[in-house]
């Protein structure tokens, strides 16, 4: 019977890894659980969803509600930005510079973008 000789430092490293692995894994799980608890609290404060009041809510449910909230929030923000941009296009003043004694085209005038749209040049 032949037995492989192993380096004692290799045995020590494997031993340490075997001991540390569960501790590292527990820290990882604790971080995930803490972040989910914070996410649940933030969602509860911003949505008042009654499902979030259940202390035994599933982790997957918290993530689903977070995704739903973020999708709604980004849709509203996008609509808000679109309407702001639309208003800016129709109501924003356009400024240019013009010297009254010059025969050159106006360099400075103020007019609304809405009136400009009537006079746009392709």
C-alpha positions in Angstrom: 0.0 0.0 0.0 1.5 3.3 -1.1 0.4 6.5 0.6 1.1 9.9 -1.0 3.1 12.1 1.1 1.6 15.5 1.3 3.3 18.7 2.3 2.3 19.7 5.8 1.7 23.3 4.8 -0.8 22.0 2.2 -2.7 20.1 4.9 -2.8 23.3 7.0 -4.1 25.4 4.1 -6.9 22.8 3.4 -7.7 22.8 7.1 -7.9 26.5 7.3 -10.1 26.7 4.2 -12.4 24.0 5.6 -12.8 26.1 8.8 -13.1 29.5 7.1 -15.4 28.6 4.3 -18.6 28.3 6.5 -17.7 31.6 8.3 -17.2 33.4 5.0 -20.5 31.9 3.6 -22.3 33.0 6.7 -21.1 36.6 6.4 -22.2 36.6 2.7 -25.7 35.3 3.7 -25.9 37.9 6.5 -25.0 40.7 4.1 -27.7 39.5 1.6 -30.3 39.3 4.4 -29.4 42.7 5.8 -29.6 44.3 2.3 -33.0 42.6 1.7 -34.3 44.0 5.1 -33.1 47.5 4.1 -34.8 47.1 0.7 -38.0 46.0 2.3 -38.0 49.0 4.7 -37.3 51.4 1.9 -40.1 50.0 -0.2 -42.5 50.0 2.7 -41.7 53.7 3.3 -42.1 54.7 -0.4 -45.0 52.4 -1.5 -46.9 51.5 1.7 -47.6 48.1 0.1 -49.3 45.9 2.8 -47.4 42.8 1.6 -44.2 44.5 2.9 -45.7 44.7 6.4 -45.5 40.9 6.8 -42.2 40.2 8.6 -42.0 36.7 7.0 -42.3 38.0 3.4 -40.2 35.9 1.0 -37.0 37.3 -0.3 -38.1 36.7 -3.9 -41.3 38.8 -3.2 -39.2 41.7 -1.9 -37.1 41.6 -5.1 -40.2 41.4 -7.3 -41.7 44.4 -5.5 -38.4 46.3 -5.9 -38.2 45.6 -9.6 -41.9 46.7 -10.0 -41.3 49.9 -8.1 -38.2 50.8 -10.1 -39.9 50.1 -13.4 -42.8 52.4 -12.4 -40.4 55.0 -11.1 -38.3 55.0 -14.3 -41.5 55.1 -16.5 -42.8 58.1 -14.6 -39.4 59.8 -14.7 -39.2 59.2 -18.5 -42.7 60.6 -19.0 -41.8 63.6 -16.9 -38.6 64.2 -18.9 -40.5 63.8 -22.2 -43.1 66.3 -21.3 -40.5 68.7 -20.0 -38.6 68.4 -23.2 -41.8 68.9 -25.2 -42.6 72.0 -23.2 -39.1 73.3 -23.7 -39.4 72.8 -27.5 -42.6 74.8 -27.7 -42.1 77.5 -25.0 -38.4 78.0 -24.7 -37.2 81.4 -26.0 -34.6 81.4 -28.8 -31.9 84.1 -28.5 -29.7 85.5 -31.2 -27.6 88.7 -31.6 -28.3 91.6 -34.1 -27.0 95.1 -34.4 -29.8 97.5 -35.4 -27.6 99.5 -37.8 -26.3 96.5 -39.6 -27.7 95.1 -42.8 -26.5 91.6 -41.8 -29.0 89.1 -40.7 -30.1 89.4 -37.1 -27.7 88.0 -34.6 -29.8 88.7 -31.5 -33.5 88.3 -31.3 -35.8 86.7 -28.8 -38.7 84.6 -29.9 -40.5 81.5 -28.8 -39.6 78.1 -30.3 -43.2 77.7 -31.3 -43.0 80.7 -33.6 -39.7 79.4 -34.9 -41.2 76.1 -35.9 -43.4 78.0 -38.3 -40.3 79.6 -39.9 -37.9 76.7 -40.0 -35.7 76.2 -43.0 -35.0 72.6 -44.1 
